[in-house]
Amino acid sequence: MDRSCETTSIGVPWLQYAHYRNGFKKRWPTIWHLPIVTNPFAMLANYIKQPEAVLDVGATDRVWEPAIRNLWPGACYRSLDLDRTNRHDYYSFDAVDTRFDLVLCFEVLEHLPPRELLEMIHRCIAACKPGHFLAFSVPNLLTDSYWMDFTHQTALSFWDLPTLMNYCGLEIVEAARWCTGSARKQFIHRHLFGLLHRALNKDYCQSILVLGKKPCVEQTHSNAKS
């Protein structure tokens, strides 16, 4: 069957999506090829020395503000969230009146249907300065973190997240498995049950974290409309 003219649920042609995805399947053949991080900001700090401004998208109760202010003193922290029960600087992308050195979007994309998910990535990119960074995270599908929440609408594997980011124009700088468990639990999982995890293809790291970089030359938003 010729599927070359068909599109995925996000409107990207199958062959084009497969081309992007296959590149990351070669880069990380299995999830076990991804390094583990316990502090996402430690990974980000390897590439981002002192941002002037950080935008936290889907910030809930601004949970990451203390970590950002501690790591980068003097950085201007701004939060964006649709939920008006918490205090935020922006409640819509339409209100964003500046660009940021770093845009965070942690555990947000999985709550959106596919086409809105792609639009969210583009909006985050538009809020970022050219040549600067964006970090996205989603639940790890090899744990129960995605499947235990009925508000999740789109499952993104550790290949799909960088594929969509790359399709939207970002250079993929680094990716990791993000583990929030205690040091003791991590030691047990990694050293005592490591082979069992691999045999069952069942991970203990709750999220996938991907860091991307926006090109220095602006790209059009045409991919979102394709």
N, CA, C and O of each residue as an XYZ file, in Angstrom:
904
protein
N       0.843     -1.196      0.000
C       0.000      0.000      0.000
C       0.878      1.246      0.000
O       1.794      1.363      0.814
N       0.604      2.163     -0.900
C       1.351      3.417     -0.965
C       0.773      4.402      0.049
O      -0.360      4.861     -0.097
N       1.558      4.724      1.075
C       1.097      5.640      2.124
C       1.836      6.966      2.055
O       1.797      7.755      2.998
N       2.511      7.211      0.936
C       3.368      8.389      0.843
C       2.588      9.692      0.928
O       3.147     10.721      1.308
N       1.287      9.664      0.573
C       0.496     10.893      0.613
C      -0.304     11.026      1.896
O      -0.972     12.039      2.107
N      -0.245     10.010      2.762
C      -0.984     10.062      4.007
C      -0.191     10.849      5.049
O       1.014     11.060      4.907
N      -0.886     11.273      6.085
C      -0.224     12.014      7.147
C      -0.499     11.374      8.491
O      -1.463     10.626      8.657
N       0.362     11.680      9.449
C       0.162     11.238     10.828
C      -0.925     12.092     11.463
O      -1.472     12.993     10.826
N      -1.232     11.804     12.719
C      -2.285     12.549     13.420
C      -1.910     14.008     13.661
O      -2.776     14.820     13.988
N      -0.630     14.352     13.504
C      -0.224     15.753     13.660
C      -0.105     16.461     12.313
O       0.274     17.631     12.255
N      -0.432     15.746     11.222
C      -0.387     16.360      9.908
C       0.940     16.253      9.207
O       1.110     16.842      8.139
N       1.898     15.520      9.767
C       3.209     15.326      9.137
C       3.145     14.076      8.260
O       2.701     13.033      8.741
N       3.568     14.134      7.004
C       3.575     12.936      6.152
C       4.346     11.794      6.810
O       5.384     12.003      7.438
N       3.811     10.575      6.652
C       4.428      9.410      7.297
C       5.908      9.280      6.949
O       6.738      9.085      7.837
N       6.244      9.386      5.660
C       7.629      9.181      5.255
C       8.547     10.253      5.829
O       9.687      9.972      6.199
N       8.048     11.474      5.899
C       8.851     12.551      6.463
C       9.070     12.319      7.958
O      10.176     12.494      8.470
N       7.997     11.922      8.651
C       8.131     11.661     10.087
C       9.086     10.496     10.327
O       9.918     10.551     11.233
N       8.970      9.436      9.513
C       9.855      8.280      9.666
C      11.306      8.656      9.450
O      12.196      8.145     10.130
N      11.547      9.558      8.492
C      12.923     10.008      8.230
C      13.527     10.662      9.470
O      14.648     10.341      9.864
N      12.781     11.580     10.083
C      13.270     12.243     11.293
C      13.461     11.218     12.420
O      14.489     11.210     13.097
N      12.465     10.366     12.606
C      12.478      9.415     13.726
C      13.606      8.396     13.602
O      14.234      8.035     14.598
N      13.866      7.929     12.368
C      14.910      6.929     12.170
C      16.285      7.461     12.556
O      17.150      6.699     12.987
N      16.485      8.764     12.403
C      17.757      9.346     12.817
C      17.988      9.195     14.306
O      19.111      8.939     14.740
N      16.925      9.352     15.096
C      17.067      9.218     16.547
C      17.076      7.757     16.988
O      17.634      7.434     18.037
N      16.470      6.877     16.207
C      16.557      5.446     16.509
C      17.986      4.951     16.327
O      18.423      4.034     17.023
N      18.711      5.555     15.395
C      20.123      5.204     15.224
C      20.966      5.817     16.342
O      21.925      5.205     16.811
N      20.609      7.009     16.758
C      21.378      7.700     17.812
C      21.193      7.018     19.156
O      22.145      6.879     19.925
N      19.952      6.586     19.443
C      19.641      5.885     20.699
C      18.832      4.641     20.354
O      17.603      4.689     20.389
N      19.488      3.517     20.021
C      18.756      2.311     19.602
C      17.766      1.799     20.644
O      16.719      1.256     20.290
N      18.088      1.967     21.916
C      17.176      1.588     22.997
C      17.185      2.692     24.040
O      18.057      3.561     24.028
N      16.223      2.655     24.931
C      16.157      3.668     25.982
C      17.355      3.586     26.909
O      17.705      4.566     27.566
N      17.983      2.422     26.966
C      19.121      2.222     27.865
C      20.365      2.945     27.374
O      21.359      3.026     28.096
N      20.323      3.474     26.149
C      21.440      4.269     25.648
C      21.387      5.713     26.153
O      22.352      6.460     25.993
N      20.275      6.104     26.757
C      20.166      7.456     27.296
C      20.793      7.522     28.684
O      20.589      6.611     29.486
N      21.549      8.571     28.989
C      22.078      8.738     30.342
C      20.957      9.067     31.324
O      19.851      9.427     30.919
N      21.251      8.942     32.607
C      20.283      9.242     33.659
C      20.663     10.550     34.344
O      21.829     10.774     34.671
N      19.671     11.410     34.556
C      19.883     12.623     35.345
C      18.897     12.621     36.506
O      17.769     12.147     36.373
N      19.324     13.146     37.627
C      18.428     13.299     38.778
C      18.037     14.751     38.977
O      17.030     15.050     39.619
N      18.831     15.646     38.427
C      18.555     17.075     38.490
C      18.610     17.626     37.068
O      19.699     17.763     36.509
N      17.467     17.944     36.474
C      17.495     18.394     35.074
C      18.320     19.647     34.867
O      18.892     19.843     33.795
N      18.389     20.499     35.883
C      19.108     21.757     35.728
C      20.617     21.559     35.723
O      21.350     22.398     35.199
N      21.086     20.461     36.301
C      22.515     20.154     36.221
C      22.902     19.872     34.772
O      23.975     20.274     34.320
N      22.021     19.177     34.043
C      22.278     18.918     32.625
C      22.199     20.209     31.825
O      23.046     20.462     30.968
N      21.192     21.024     32.098
C      21.032     22.266     31.353
C      22.211     23.206     31.582
O      22.623     23.927     30.673
N      22.751     23.196     32.803
C      23.847     24.096     33.150
C      25.131     23.775     32.387
O      26.034     24.610     32.317
N      25.220     22.571     31.815
C      26.387     22.240     30.997
C      26.427     23.075     29.724
O      27.490     23.257     29.132
N      25.277     23.580     29.304
C      25.177     24.312     28.044
C      24.747     25.767     28.232
O      25.014     26.615     27.381
N      24.078     26.047     29.352
C      23.529     27.379     29.589
C      24.198     27.944     30.834
O      23.937     27.477     31.942
N      25.043     28.927     30.667
C      25.847     29.416     31.788
C      25.105     30.431     32.649
O      25.043     30.273     33.868
N      24.553     31.450     32.049
C      23.854     32.474     32.834
C      22.780     33.117     31.968
O      23.018     34.161     31.359
N      21.597     32.503     31.906
C      20.535     33.106     31.098
C      20.042     34.399     31.722
O      19.988     34.535     32.944
N      19.685     35.338     30.871
C      19.106     36.580     31.379
C      17.650     36.378     31.784
O      17.178     36.972     32.753
N      16.932     35.523     31.025
C      15.508     35.344     31.281
C      15.101     33.913     30.971
O      15.542     33.333     29.979
N      14.246     33.341     31.839
C      13.768     31.966     31.697
C      12.241     31.983     31.707
O      11.629     32.615     32.569
N      11.633     31.292     30.755
C      10.176     31.149     30.710
C       9.815     29.717     31.061
O      10.301     28.778     30.431
N       8.962     29.547     32.067
C       8.503     28.243     32.523
C       7.063     28.048     32.039
O       6.137     28.655     32.577
N       6.877     27.205     31.027
C       5.565     26.994     30.416
C       4.868     25.821     31.094
O       5.451     24.749     31.254
N       3.611     26.032     31.492
C       2.904     25.012     32.253
C       3.474     24.909     33.650
O       3.757     23.816     34.141
N       3.642     26.062     34.286
C       4.429     26.163     35.515
C       3.692     25.709     36.772
O       4.302     25.638     37.839
N       2.404     25.401     36.678
C       1.573     25.002     37.827
C       1.746     25.997     38.981
O       1.282     27.133     38.888
N       2.410     25.581     40.067
C       2.615     26.484     41.208
C       4.043     27.038     41.245
O       4.589     27.308     42.314
N       4.637     27.202     40.056
C       5.992     27.772     39.922
C       7.011     26.935     40.689
O       7.906     27.464     41.348
N       6.854     25.622     40.587
C       7.665     24.706     41.392
C       9.153     24.812     41.067
O       9.986     24.551     41.936
N       9.509     25.191     39.834
C      10.917     25.230     39.451
C      11.572     26.583     39.716
O      12.776     26.730     39.505
N      10.821     27.552     40.164
C      11.388     28.882     40.388
C      12.554     28.870     41.377
O      13.585     29.470     41.075
N      12.449     28.218     42.547
C      13.585     28.234     43.480
C      14.853     27.624     42.887
O      15.948     28.150     43.084
N      14.705     26.518     42.162
C      15.885     25.869     41.572
C      16.545     26.773     40.545
O      17.771     26.849     40.476
N      15.740     27.457     39.750
C      16.279     28.348     38.719
C      16.984     29.544     39.351
O      18.079     29.918     38.930
N      16.365     30.135     40.348
C      16.982     31.299     41.005
C      18.241     30.915     41.763
O      19.169     31.716     41.876
N      18.277     29.692     42.284
C      19.471     29.231     42.995
C      20.620     28.946     42.033
O      21.772     29.274     42.317
N      20.301     28.331     40.890
C      21.340     27.980     39.923
C      21.845     29.194     39.162
O      23.045     29.332     38.923
N      20.911     30.087     38.777
C      21.268     31.249     37.979
C      20.808     32.518     38.687
O      19.804     33.107     38.286
N      21.511     32.955     39.727
C      21.118     34.184     40.433
C      21.065     35.364     39.465
O      21.954     35.545     38.632
N      20.035     36.140     39.588
C      19.888     37.294     38.726
C      19.089     37.030     37.480
O      18.691     37.972     36.794
N      18.836     35.753     37.159
C      18.023     35.446     35.984
C      16.584     35.878     36.231
O      16.055     35.705     37.329
N      15.967     36.430     35.222
C      14.561     36.842     35.306
C      13.685     35.622     35.046
O      13.670     35.096     33.933
N      12.956     35.169     36.059
C      12.066     34.012     35.934
C      10.654     34.493     35.629
O      10.131     35.377     36.308
N      10.039     33.906     34.605
C       8.658     34.198     34.266
C       7.905     32.884     34.068
O       8.442     31.936     33.496
N       6.660     32.832     34.544
C       5.852     31.621     34.428
C       4.653     31.868     33.521
O       4.114     32.973     33.457
N       4.248     30.802     32.817
C       3.071     30.852     31.942
C       2.234     29.613     32.207
O       2.738     28.491     32.183
N       0.945     29.831     32.461
C       0.039     28.705     32.689
C      -1.394     29.186     32.455
O      -1.727     30.338     32.734
N      -2.224     28.297     31.944
C      -3.631     28.639     31.723
C      -4.414     28.722     33.026
O      -5.446     29.391     33.093
N      -3.929     28.048     34.055
C      -4.636     27.951     35.331
C      -4.495     29.251     36.122
O      -3.400     29.605     36.558
N      -5.600     29.950     36.299
C      -5.573     31.232     37.005
C      -5.731     31.081     38.517
O      -5.809     32.082     39.229
N      -5.780     29.860     39.009
C      -5.839     29.679     40.464
C      -4.474     29.891     41.100
O      -4.368     30.045     42.316
N      -3.420     29.898     40.272
C      -2.078     30.217     40.752
C      -1.613     31.525     40.123
O      -2.099     31.922     39.065
N      -0.679     32.182     40.775
C      -0.137     33.440     40.263
C       0.877     33.166     39.167
O       1.827     32.406     39.359
N       0.670     33.786     38.023
C       1.601     33.644     36.909
C       1.816     34.987     36.231
O       1.010     35.910     36.350
N       2.929     35.064     35.517
C       3.229     36.284     34.777
C       2.423     36.347     33.484
O       2.060     37.430     33.022
N       2.147     35.188     32.905
C       1.365     35.120     31.669
C       0.350     33.980     31.785
O       0.634     32.931     32.362
N      -0.819     34.208     31.232
C      -1.832     33.156     31.155
C      -2.115     32.758     29.714
O      -3.015     31.962     29.446
N      -1.344     33.315     28.790
C      -1.475     33.000     27.372
C      -0.187     33.405     26.671
O       0.481     34.352     27.088
N       0.160     32.692     25.612
C       1.317     33.076     24.810
C       1.103     34.431     24.151
O       2.063     35.140     23.850
N      -0.141     34.785     23.931
C      -0.424     36.079     23.307
C       0.034     37.246     24.179
O       0.262     38.347     23.678
N       0.166     37.006     25.470
C       0.585     38.071     26.390
C       2.102     38.175     26.518
O       2.607     39.146     27.084
N       2.827     37.201     26.007
C       4.295     37.213     26.115
C       4.847     38.320     25.232
O       4.637     38.318     24.019
N       5.554     39.267     25.844
C       6.013     40.463     25.129
C       7.525     40.545     25.010
O       8.064     41.603     24.686
N       8.213     39.445     25.268
C       9.666     39.431     25.150
C      10.103     38.024     24.777
O       9.282     37.110     24.697
N      11.404     37.855     24.548
C      11.942     36.532     24.240
C      12.915     36.105     25.331
O      13.461     36.931     26.063
N      13.119     34.787     25.420
C      13.846     34.224     26.551
C      15.058     33.421     26.093
O      15.101     32.883     24.986
N      16.053     33.362     27.002
C      17.264     32.578     26.730
C      17.013     31.086     26.920
O      17.682     30.255     26.306
N      16.049     30.751     27.772
C      15.703     29.358     28.039
C      14.195     29.257     28.226
O      13.602     30.008     29.001
N      13.584     28.323     27.508
C      12.152     28.045     27.663
C      12.009     26.616     28.157
O      12.501     25.683     27.523
N      11.336     26.444     29.285
C      11.079     25.128     29.865
C       9.637     24.734     29.588
O       8.733     25.566     29.659
N       9.427     23.469     29.273
C       8.073     22.941     29.102
C       8.084     21.509     29.625
O       8.204     20.550     28.862
N       7.956     21.388     30.943
C       8.071     20.096     31.609
C       6.695     19.482     31.862
O       5.826     20.099     32.478
N       6.515     18.255     31.373
C       5.298     17.454     31.626
C       4.033     18.201     31.205
O       3.061     18.268     31.957
N       4.059     18.754     30.008
C       2.910     19.488     29.462
C       2.391     18.841     28.179
O       1.183     18.665     28.022
N       3.284     18.488     27.267
C       2.892     18.048     25.934
C       1.960     16.845     25.956
O       1.070     16.739     25.112
N       2.153     15.943     26.904
C       1.333     14.722     26.949
C      -0.132     14.999     27.271
O      -0.985     14.138     27.059
N      -0.432     16.201     27.785
C      -1.809     16.569     28.116
C      -2.575     17.112     26.909
O      -3.764     17.411     27.014
N      -1.900     17.241     25.768
C      -2.508     17.865     24.596
C      -2.780     16.841     23.499
O      -2.039     15.865     23.379
N      -3.834     17.043     22.692
C      -4.015     16.210     21.505
C      -2.904     16.514     20.506
O      -2.286     17.576     20.580
N      -2.640     15.599     19.575
C      -1.457     15.709     18.714
C      -1.265     17.049     18.017
O      -0.169     17.606     18.077
N      -2.280     17.585     17.362
C      -2.082     18.831     16.611
C      -1.822     20.008     17.541
O      -1.025     20.884     17.206
N      -2.477     20.052     18.706
C      -2.215     21.119     19.670
C      -0.818     20.977     20.259
O      -0.174     21.969     20.601
N      -0.362     19.752     20.373
C       0.987     19.483     20.884
C       2.031     20.117     19.969
O       2.966     20.764     20.438
N       1.867     19.929     18.673
C       2.816     20.504     17.718
C       2.776     22.026     17.771
O       3.814     22.683     17.689
N       1.588     22.578     17.907
C       1.449     24.027     18.012
C       2.125     24.557     19.278
O       2.722     25.633     19.263
N       2.029     23.798     20.370
C       2.682     24.199     21.618
C       4.193     24.283     21.444
O       4.824     25.226     21.922
N       4.770     23.306     20.762
C       6.214     23.339     20.524
C       6.586     24.585     19.723
O       7.567     25.256     20.042
N       5.816     24.893     18.696
C       6.099     26.078     17.886
C       5.962     27.361     18.706
O       6.750     28.292     18.535
N       4.977     27.416     19.588
C       4.805     28.622     20.407
C       5.977     28.788     21.378
O       6.435     29.904     21.622
N       6.448     27.690     21.919
C       7.620     27.758     22.802
C       8.837     28.244     22.034
O       9.618     29.049     22.542
N       8.998     27.753     20.807
C      10.126     28.178     19.977
C      10.040     29.670     19.674
O      11.051     30.372     19.703
N       8.836     30.154     19.385
C       8.656     31.570     19.075
C       9.020     32.458     20.265
O       9.432     33.604     20.082
N       8.870     31.928     21.490
C       9.180     32.702     22.694
C      10.662     32.662     23.058
O      11.091     33.321     24.005
N      11.434     31.894     22.311
C      12.867     31.728     22.597
C      13.694     32.591     21.655
O      13.360     32.739     20.480
N      14.777     33.158     22.179
C      15.690     33.933     21.342
C      16.414     33.013     20.354
O      16.722     31.873     20.702
N      16.691     33.478     19.140
C      17.490     32.691     18.201
C      18.840     32.327     18.817
O      19.482     33.152     19.467
N      19.256     31.081     18.602
C      20.534     30.616     19.128
C      20.496     30.198     20.580
O      21.539     29.897     21.162
N      19.314     30.173     21.182
C      19.205     29.803     22.594
C      18.420     28.498     22.758
O      18.164     27.809     21.770
N      18.037     28.150     23.988
C      17.679     26.778     24.309
C      16.236     26.597     24.782
O      15.618     27.498     25.349
N      15.724     25.372     24.517
C      14.425     24.954     25.010
C      14.562     23.535     25.563
O      15.249     22.698     24.978
N      13.904     23.272     26.695
C      13.943     21.948     27.313
C      12.516     21.448     27.496
O      11.676     22.133     28.080
N      12.253     20.247     26.991
C      10.954     19.610     27.112
C      11.105     18.293     27.864
O      12.116     17.604     27.729
N      10.096     17.951     28.653
C      10.065     16.617     29.253
C       8.668     16.041     29.142
O       7.675     16.769     29.135
N       8.610     14.715     29.054
C       7.341     13.980     29.010
C       7.498     12.725     29.853
O       8.622     12.289     30.101
N       6.386     12.132     30.301
C       6.494     10.884     31.063
C       7.134      9.773     30.230
O       6.922      9.677     29.021
N       7.901      8.961     30.890
C       8.549      7.803     30.265
C       7.510      6.693     30.091
O       6.932      6.227     31.073
N       7.274      6.272     28.864
C       6.245      5.271     28.594
C       6.601      3.888     29.128
O       5.737      3.015     29.214
N       7.856      3.684     29.485
C       8.255      2.385     30.042
C       8.091      2.340     31.555
O       8.542      1.395     32.203
N       7.449      3.356     32.120
C       7.063      3.331     33.533
C       5.542      3.500     33.581
O       4.877      3.553     32.547
N       5.008      3.584     34.797
C       3.563      3.766     34.946
C       3.161      5.240     34.998
O       1.978      5.548     35.142
N       4.124      6.151     34.883
C       3.828      7.566     35.100
C       2.878      8.138     34.057
O       2.082      9.024     34.367
N       2.952      7.643     32.826
C       2.019      8.134     31.803
C       0.639      7.505     31.971
O      -0.380      8.192     31.904
N       0.618      6.214     32.185
C      -0.634      5.452     32.141
C      -1.495      5.643     33.380
O      -2.659      5.243     33.379
N      -0.961      6.236     34.426
C      -1.705      6.404     35.675
C      -2.466      7.724     35.741
O      -3.074      8.021     36.770
N      -2.451      8.519     34.685
C      -3.095      9.827     34.693
C      -4.074      9.924     33.524
O      -3.655      9.921     32.367
N      -5.367     10.009     33.815
C      -6.370     10.010     32.750
C      -6.364     11.300     31.935
O      -6.965     11.339     30.861
N      -5.702     12.358     32.413
C      -5.649     13.611     31.665
C      -4.635     13.566     30.527
O      -4.598     14.475     29.699
N      -3.819     12.531     30.476
C      -2.845     12.406     29.396
C      -3.541     12.007     28.101
O      -4.352     11.082     28.082
N      -3.219     12.707     27.024
C      -3.887     12.476     25.746
C      -2.966     11.931     24.655
O      -3.435     11.265     23.732
N      -1.669     12.204     24.748
C      -0.745     11.782     23.692
C       0.488     11.139     24.312
O       1.176     11.745     25.134
N       0.756      9.904     23.904
C       1.929      9.178     24.394
C       3.114      9.468     23.482
O       3.037      9.268     22.270
N       4.200      9.936     24.067
C       5.406     10.267     23.309
C       6.565      9.410     23.811
O       6.931      9.469     24.985
N       7.130      8.624     22.921
C       8.273      7.807     23.300
C       9.542      8.646     23.336
O       9.525      9.823     22.977
N      10.637      8.040     23.768
C      11.919      8.759     23.825
C      12.458      9.027     22.432
O      13.413      9.790     22.282
N      11.866      8.416     21.401
C      12.204      8.773     20.025
C      11.293      9.881     19.504
O      11.736     10.750     18.754
N      10.017      9.851     19.904
C       9.049     10.796     19.345
C       9.287     12.237     19.785
O       9.156     13.160     18.980
N       9.636     12.437     21.059
C       9.828     13.809     21.535
C      10.945     14.522     20.765
O      10.710     15.614     20.247
N      12.157     13.945     20.668
C      13.186     14.655     19.877
C      12.829     14.749     18.406
O      13.233     15.699     17.735
N      12.069     13.771     17.883
C      11.655     13.827     16.482
C      10.789     15.050     16.224
O      11.010     15.777     15.255
N       9.802     15.280     17.088
C       8.919     16.435     16.903
C       9.669     17.749     17.095
O       9.442     18.710     16.360
N      10.563     17.789     18.081
C      11.362     18.989     18.297
C      12.225     19.280     17.078
O      12.318     20.427     16.640
N      12.855     18.252     16.531
C      13.709     18.405     15.361
C      12.895     18.807     14.140
O      13.322     19.655     13.358
N      11.725     18.202     13.974
C      10.833     18.548     12.868
C      10.431     20.025     12.926
O      10.281     20.678     11.894
N      10.260     20.540     14.148
C       9.882     21.943     14.317
C      11.052     22.895     14.161
O      10.876     24.110     14.252
N      12.247     22.362     13.925
C      13.385     23.221     13.604
C      14.475     23.283     14.642
O      15.442     24.024     14.465
N      14.354     22.520     15.736
C      15.359     22.574     16.795
C      16.486     21.577     16.562
O      16.260     20.465     16.084
N      17.683     21.983     16.901
C      18.815     21.056     16.968
C      18.728     20.328     18.310
O      18.583     20.964     19.354
N      18.816     19.010     18.285
C      18.754     18.250     19.535
C      20.153     18.183     20.131
O      21.068     17.600     19.549
N      20.299     18.789     21.297
C      21.604     18.897     21.943
C      21.886     17.678     22.804
O      22.967     17.093     22.725
N      20.914     17.294     23.627
C      21.107     16.164     24.543
C      19.746     15.648     24.994
O      18.757     16.380     24.999
N      19.717     14.373     25.373
C      18.513     13.767     25.930
C      18.921     12.862     27.080
O      20.048     12.370     27.131
N      17.993     12.649     28.001
C      18.303     11.844     29.177
C      17.040     11.244     29.768
O      15.930     11.710     29.511
N      17.231     10.200     30.563
C      16.162      9.677     31.403
C      16.244     10.417     32.727
O      17.310     10.516     33.335
N      15.111     10.933     33.163
C      15.059     11.767     34.366
C      14.470     10.934     35.497
O      13.311     10.523     35.439
N      15.278     10.688     36.528
C      14.869      9.865     37.655
C      14.686     10.742     38.892
O      15.601     11.466     39.286
N      13.511     10.676     39.500
C      13.219     11.501     40.678
C      13.268     10.710     41.978
O      12.999     11.265     43.043
N      13.605      9.433     41.914
C      13.660      8.620     43.131
C      14.861      8.948     43.986
O      15.780      9.639     43.546
N      14.851      8.457     45.195
C      15.956      8.688     46.124
C      17.218      7.990     45.623
O      17.159      7.092     44.783
N      18.363      8.424     46.159
C      19.635      7.818     45.763
C      19.653      6.326     46.088
O      20.213      5.527     45.337
N      19.042      5.959     47.205
C      18.997      4.541     47.607
C      18.200      3.715     46.608
O      18.633      2.635     46.206
N      17.025      4.225     46.201
C      16.198      3.507     45.237
C      16.895      3.409     43.886
O      16.821      2.379     43.216
N      17.565      4.473     43.492
C      18.275      4.441     42.218
C      19.379      3.392     42.234
O      19.572      2.668     41.257
N      20.096      3.314     43.340
C      21.170      2.320     43.460
C      20.607      0.912     43.340
O      21.175      0.069     42.646
N      19.491      0.659     44.014
C      18.875     -0.674     43.978
C      18.438     -1.019     42.560
O      18.715     -2.110     42.062
N      17.743     -0.068     41.910
C      17.264     -0.333     40.554
C      18.411     -0.532     39.572
O      18.370     -1.432     38.733
N      19.425      0.304     39.678
C      20.494      0.268     38.686
C      21.410     -0.928     38.873
O      21.769     -1.588     37.897
N      21.794     -1.220     40.111
C      22.828     -2.228     40.348
C      22.270     -3.598     40.706
O      22.919     -4.607     40.431
N      21.101     -3.664     41.304
C      20.547     -4.969     41.689
C      19.529     -5.491     40.678
O      19.443     -6.695     40.437
N      18.751     -4.565     40.084
C      17.699     -4.995     39.174
C      17.912     -4.510     37.746
O      17.001     -4.563     36.921
N      19.122     -4.038     37.462
C      19.387     -3.484     36.143
C      19.121     -4.459     35.009
O      18.476     -4.093     34.027
N      19.602     -5.689     35.120
C      19.401     -6.682     34.071
C      17.931     -7.052     33.940
O      17.444     -7.285     32.834
N      17.222     -7.105     35.067
C      15.797     -7.425     35.023
C      15.013     -6.318     34.317
O      14.116     -6.601     33.523
N      15.349     -5.068     34.603
C      14.688     -3.955     33.927
C      14.861     -4.063     32.412
O      13.911     -3.864     31.656
N      16.059     -4.374     31.987
C      16.326     -4.473     30.556
C      15.600     -5.665     29.935
O      15.068     -5.567     28.829
N      15.580     -6.778     30.645
C      14.923     -7.975     30.131
C      13.420     -7.758     29.964
O      12.819     -8.242     29.005
N      12.820     -7.029     30.901
C      11.382     -6.769     30.861
C      11.037     -5.512     30.071
O       9.864     -5.220     29.838
N      12.073     -4.762     29.656
C      11.880     -3.461     28.995
C      10.999     -2.552     29.848
O      10.064     -1.921     29.354
N      11.317     -2.502     31.124
C      10.561     -1.716     32.106
C      11.537     -0.803     32.824
O      12.435     -1.276     33.521
N      11.372      0.487     32.660
C      12.323      1.450     33.220
C      11.865      1.924     34.598
O      10.711      1.731     34.983
N      12.784      2.543     35.330
C      12.471      3.108     36.640
C      12.625      4.632     36.655
O      12.379      5.270     37.679
N      13.026      5.209     35.531
C      13.139      6.669     35.416
C      11.820      7.222     34.909
O      11.317      6.782     33.875
N      11.260      8.175     35.621
C       9.874      8.591     35.384
C       9.666      9.422     34.122
O       8.568      9.414     33.565
N      10.687     10.138     33.658
C      10.489     11.075     32.550
C      11.620     11.005     31.538
O      12.704     10.489     31.812
N      11.330     11.542     30.357
C      12.329     11.739     29.308
C      12.543     13.238     29.162
O      11.584     13.995     29.012
N      13.790     13.665     29.205
C      14.159     15.078     29.128
C      14.979     15.303     27.868
O      15.950     14.588     27.623
N      14.596     16.295     27.065
C      15.323     16.586     25.823
C      15.620     18.081     25.760
O      14.733     18.911     25.958
N      16.879     18.409     25.482
C      17.309     19.795     25.334
C      17.524     20.095     23.864
O      18.241     19.370     23.174
N      16.901     21.169     23.382
C      17.068     21.585     21.998
C      17.597     23.005     21.911
O      17.516     23.774     22.869
N      18.134     23.337     20.763
C      18.663     24.685     20.524
C      17.995     25.277     19.299
O      17.895     24.628     18.258
N      17.542     26.508     19.430
C      16.900     27.200     18.313
C      17.973     27.713     17.357
O      18.996     28.229     17.808
N      17.763     27.583     16.045
C      18.752     28.100     15.093
C      18.960     29.599     15.260
O      18.066     30.319     15.704
N      20.144     30.052     14.900
C      20.436     31.484     14.979
C      19.646     32.270     13.942
O      19.370     33.456     14.127
N      19.281     31.595     12.839
C      18.463     32.208     11.800
C      17.039     31.722     11.973
O      16.796     30.517     12.031
N      16.097     32.644     12.055
C      14.695     32.301     12.277
C      14.158     31.444     11.135
O      14.476     31.679      9.969
N      13.336     30.440     11.481
C      12.638     29.645     10.484
C      11.168     29.981     10.504
O      10.656     30.512     11.489
N      10.485     29.670      9.413
C       9.056     29.933      9.353
C       8.297     28.868     10.114
O       8.856     27.835     10.482
N       7.022     29.124     10.349
C       6.151     28.229     11.086
C       5.412     27.287     10.133
O       4.388     26.718     10.510
N       5.905     27.116      8.924
C       5.161     26.396      7.887
C       4.942     24.929      8.232
O       3.935     24.350      7.824
N       5.865     24.310      8.978
C       5.717     22.891      9.303
C       4.455     22.639     10.092
O       3.839     21.583      9.947
N       4.052     23.590     10.930
C       2.852     23.391     11.739
C       1.612     23.396     10.885
O       0.566     22.907     11.312
N       1.700     23.934      9.697
C       0.539     24.033      8.833
C       0.534     22.950      7.767
O      -0.415     22.860      6.989
N       1.561     22.137      7.717
C       1.651     21.134      6.640
C       0.719     19.972      6.885
O       0.667     19.042      6.081
